[in-house]
Amino acid sequence: MDEEYDIIVLGTGLKECILSGLLSVDGLKVLHMDRNDYYGGASTSLNLTQLWKRFRGDDKPPEQLGSSKEYNVDMIPKFMMANGGLVRVLIHTNVTKYLNFKAVDGSFVYNKKKIYKVPATDVEALKSPLMGLFEKRRARKFFIYVQDFEESDPKSHEGLDLHKVTARELISKYELEDDTIDFIGHALALHIDDSYLDEPAMEFVKKMKLYAESLARFQGGSPYIYPLYGLGELPQAFARLSAVYGGTYMLNKPDCKVKFDDNGKAVGVTSEGETAKCKKVVCDPSYLPDKVQKIGKVARAICIMSHPIPETDDSHSVQVILPQKQLGRKSDMYLFCCSYAHNVAPKGKFIAFVSTIAETDNPEVELKSGIDLLGPIDEIFYDSYDRYIPNNDHEGDSCYISTSYDPTTHFESTVNDVLAMYSKITGKALDLSVDLSAASAATEE
């Protein structure tokens, strides 16, 4: 292993695989290692036997749940916005040729103790039972402002500088009610708390536009798409991409240790007595535990069911966002559901996740408001994991560490982390102006 690499990537989680693919495409010499004998790291995908072993300690799931190999249960399930950052990265790297996507049926929000479809356009606002008659008209005006807004066309700004005006000030101009602001901010713009209200409105408006444009893309019931057979396909697709560009992959490499020189700069990685040299190390938090800090926990429940989530129009794949205020919590809760329609379970079976940032040490009590919305459950597994962020000086030690996955059931925050890491590693921004029509998704059953 005397070769020298530009970059050694440790861990085959989704973020690390995307980065190794992007860096390989840039012509850098990449070695990618993982201590596990499977792809995916924390974001791996499990069949039923693996799921049983992980959460129940044995590998004998009940026969009535169907064939183990027909299950692909993502440990970090997230939908992709059809026009969002991840899809742009997939097109930029041409990884789309390794994957088949299918549109997600529904996007819903929890409001006043009920589940409603998320309205995303002026037409949908007028039809939505979420709002009373007068509120619908106000919301419609606001949606029209957002739809017509073009950053490059001052005439569409109505005299507002969105780099200065806060989201709160923009919304107050339309006199929207708190519950309306709640679903717009959390289920449309996908902000994970209310801090966006006091930030410049530009980002908020762009996020709303992204949602509406993604929704229009496949004319489905949601702005999201999801790969057939689940997200486990993604790390492997990026691994193939990296290999095409000369990247080297090594799984099942125990005790990967980063080696540092006398100045504390990473100079290589040692495993099984051999050292590969490199200029930079990219990894997930588990490989450099003394260079990260814990910022909290994610609590979640993984459920196997024999029906869709009630009140979601029989959607076989769906995201429901439960805004923090509606639950009296500090953070939002997310429901994710997928089924045999996306080949992640046997016929007739549905996989649902309930996830949130843990505010207590008791996931069963904390997740109850989300679980109660699911209806009868065949099997339920409770889980929690710690979240870490890097606290090192990457310029000093040449180590680039990803943040742990958050509880959101969409990819927007994940991609932002990847793009920020890419810029730090390469010193340039990734150009994501791509032809979006290069990614297609099936919408029919």
C-alpha positions, 0 to 999 in steps of 0.5 A, a space after each residue: 500500500 505504498 501508493 499516495 492518494 489525494 484523498 482517503 475516504 473512510 466510511 461508505 455512508 451516503 455523504 462519504 460515497 457522494 463525496 468520493 464520487 464527486 472528487 473522483 470525477 474531478 480527477 483526484 486519486 481516491 481510496 475509499 475504505 470501510 471497517 464494515 463488510 457492507 456499503 452504507 455505514 449508518 445509512 445502510 439498508 437492511 433485509 428483514 433478517 438483518 433488521 431482526 438481528 439488529 433490534 431483537 438479537 436473533 435472526 428468526 423473524 416471524 414467517 407471516 412477515 414474508 420473505 426477508 430478501 424482499 425487505 430493504 429497510 433504510 436506516 436513514 430514510 429520506 426522500 429526494 426533492 425532484 429538483 433538489 440538490 441531491 438530484 442535481 448531484 446525481 445528474 452532474 455525476 451521471 449516477 442516474 444511469 445506475 438507479 431507477 426512481 419512482 415518484 412519491 405519492 403524497 406530502 402531508 402536514 399535521 395541523 390541529 390534530 389532523 393530517 392534511 395534504 400540503 398545498 403548494 400552489 395558489 390553485 391548491 391553496 384555494 382547495 385546501 381544507 387546511 384554511 378557512 375561506 378568508 385565509 385561503 385568499 390571503 394564502 393564495 396571494 402569498 403563493 402567487 407572490 412566491 411563484 412570480 418571484 424571480 431574483 433577476 427581475 426587480 419588477 417581481 419583488 414588489 419593492 422588497 429586498 429579500 436579502 434584508 427583509 426577514 421571512 417574518 416581515 414578508 409573511 406579515 405583509 400577507 397577514 397569515 395565521 400562525 397555523 398557515 405559517 407553520 405548514 408553509 415554513 415546515 412542510 413547504 420550505 422544510 425548515 426544521 425549526 422557527 429560526 428562519 423567521 428572523 433570517 432574510 426571506 430570500 432563502 425561505 422564498 427559494 425553498 418554497 419555489 423549489 418545492 412548487 417546481 419539484 411538485 410540478 415536475 412529475 405531476 404526482 402528489 408530492 415533490 419527492 422521488 425515491 429509488 426503487 429498492 430504497 436508498 441502499 442503492 445510492 452508496 453503491 451507485 456512487 462507488 461504481 462511479 468512483 471506480 469508473 474514474 479510477 477510485 479504489 474501494 476496500 471494504 472490511 478493513 478493520 481498525 482504520 486509523 488516521 496517521 498524523 505527522 508531528 504538526 497534527 496533519 493527516 498523512 495517511 491511514 493504517 489498517 492491518 499493519 499497512 499504511 496508505 499515504 494521502 493529503 486529505 482524509 474525509 470521514 464520518 464522525 465514527 472514525 475520528 471521535 476525538 475531533 467531533 462533539 455530540 449535539 444531541 440524539 435522534 429518536 425513531 421508531 421503525 414500523 412494519 404495517 399491512 396498510 398505508 398511513 390513515 388519512 393520506 389518500 391511501 398513499 403507498 409512499 408519503 411524508 408527513 411533517 408534524 411541526 413542533 408547535 402542533 405538538 408542543 415540542 422544540 423540534 419537528 417530528 417526521 413520518 416516512 412511509 414506503 411500501 412494496 410499490 418502491 420494492 422495499 417490502 413484500 406485497 401488501 407490506 408497508 414500512 413506516 418511520 417516525 423520527 425526531 430530535 430526542 428531547 427526552 430519554 424515552 423514545 416510546 413516550 416521545 414518539 407516541 403522537 406520531 405513532 398514534 397516526 399510523 393505525 395498527 402496526 405489525 411490528 415496531 422497533 425503537 431506536 436512537 442514535 447520537 448526532 455529532 458535528 466536527 469541531 476540528 480545524 480542517 485547514 490545520 489537520 486536513 481532516 474533513 468530517 461529515 455531520 451525523 444525519 438529522 431526523 428529517 425525511 428529505 435530503 435537503 440538509 444532507 446535500 447542504 453538508 456534502 456541498 459545504 464539505 466539497 467546497 472546503 476540500 476543493 476550494 471551489 463551489 460545485 456547479 449544479 446547473 444541470 439539465 434536470 430532464 436527465 433524471 426521470 421517475 415513474 409515476 404510474 403504479 
